[in-house]
Amino acid sequence: MSQWEQSSQEARGAGAPAVVNSALEPLIERAERAVLAGDLATLRALVGQLWPDRHALPELLTRRLVEGRTRAPLLTLELLGGFAGRAAAPYLQRVADDAAVADLVRWSARRRLGWPERGQARRRLAFLAALRDPDRTLVEATAQATAAWPPDSELLDEVLAYLVALPATRRQGLLRRIATQLGARAGWLLHAALFLDDAASPRLALAEIARLRSPGAAEAVARLAATARTRQLRDVAATTAQRLRLRVLDRPPPAPASLPPLTEALLSALDGAGYQLACVVRQWPDGLCWVAYYLLHAEHGLRAVGGLSRATADLLAAQLAGVQERGVALVAVDLPALRGAVRRALAQNAAARQHVPPNFELWEPALHDHYPPPTDEPVAAVLLDDREQVDRADLVLASAGLAEHPFFRTWWLPVGVFPDTRAEHGAGSDAREELRARLRHHAWLLERAGDRAARDLALALAARLAVAPPEELARLPFWRALAARRPQAAPAVLLPRR
């Protein structure tokens, strides 16, 4: 909090004008003292006292921010967002646009406003250019994100998005500055930088990681060694990962640090386009949640990552309800199984030499109970064996009804899979194996959901698909039901957004 305390005053100075509300200002000031002292119980009580006047508070809190009268700008921004709710945007915009407000406070206000999908990089660069010292602001934001354990993944994700938008040379200078000033604390951000698109940034990150030996570095570098597009970078990463795993014999390795306890692990059914959502929820002592989302694809691996560092239970419930409203079923799984699904996706990234999304390294630790994870950490397979359902013609004939199961309602028959029923034009072996893998995976999910009848239907179909002659494929009841459907214009599974 000391950094926020300092940055709130550096722009306005001691002579800043003050507008004081005699009824509410003392309560806000007591709340600031409570959060600076780490007294969360008192803070909650004061927020409860302020709640009846919540309609008057957004303007008052905004004035405190722009006039430099708050000793805890981060708290003030949180209170502003909480009391204003959906109406917070114009207040946050005033703070972000005010050139007299400290850079780090403006940056944090702008972060809470979010960014549009199109033109995001240009808008980020324009905002940085409006700050007095943008590079220092990004260094300070990284320091703020890594001041406690575990680091704030959401805040680091925002820093990373600015780094991606910057020109390559400036990006590399910032990474070097962050590593120099923060040392091993910069580890998670450097792990993410391994997967940036320009040629020089991953090499710079590798060199700094090798120097700092930050916890978990070997695993991140090994992922680069498996997915880098060039042979040279793969070789350098493999050598670096091997060196990072070496231990100094006369010095015991540092003990892994605990992460917030797991409360929920969820895996969605695959949608018709092959997308699947994996979700990990961990809970902080104050009841807020650390939520990580991983968007997987059946053929193309890990596609996108996101999350919330401190989500309320209501916000989490709304996001998960939004997923289910799109017709996507969610199944509770254990953490080893969720790790298995993500690891399977990463193997597909590696096979195709497709880069892992850089911000995966900021949210990957949520997959573990300790960081760095132990080498013998359990990982479960998420496919069922279909050999027990071989030659179950009765189940294959009954499979048309499976197409209406919630797990399969978004499925359709891919164009060109069965272009002709003649033997020489049947489905190719790759298409068959992909469809079999999806069915076996859904069978695993159905078993976890307690639906053994649908599980057996899916396994019987997968088993028949392995041996059926091409002219039979298009006559299978399940495929006929799918062939009657029109493909969806967009995938049903998307990353939840705030």
Helices and strands as residue ranges (DSSP letters): H 2-7, H 25-36, H 40-50, G 51-53, H 57-66, H 73-84, G 85-87, H 89-97, H 103-113, H 120-129, H 134-145, H 153-165, H 168-182, G 183-186, H 187-193, H 200-212, H 217-227, H 231-244, E 257-258, E 262-268, E 275-283, E 289-297, E 301-311, H 313-325, E 330-332, H 335-352, H 360-363, G 364-367, E 370-371, G 387-389, H 393-397, G 398-404, G 423-425, H 429-448, H 452-467, H 470-473, H 477-483
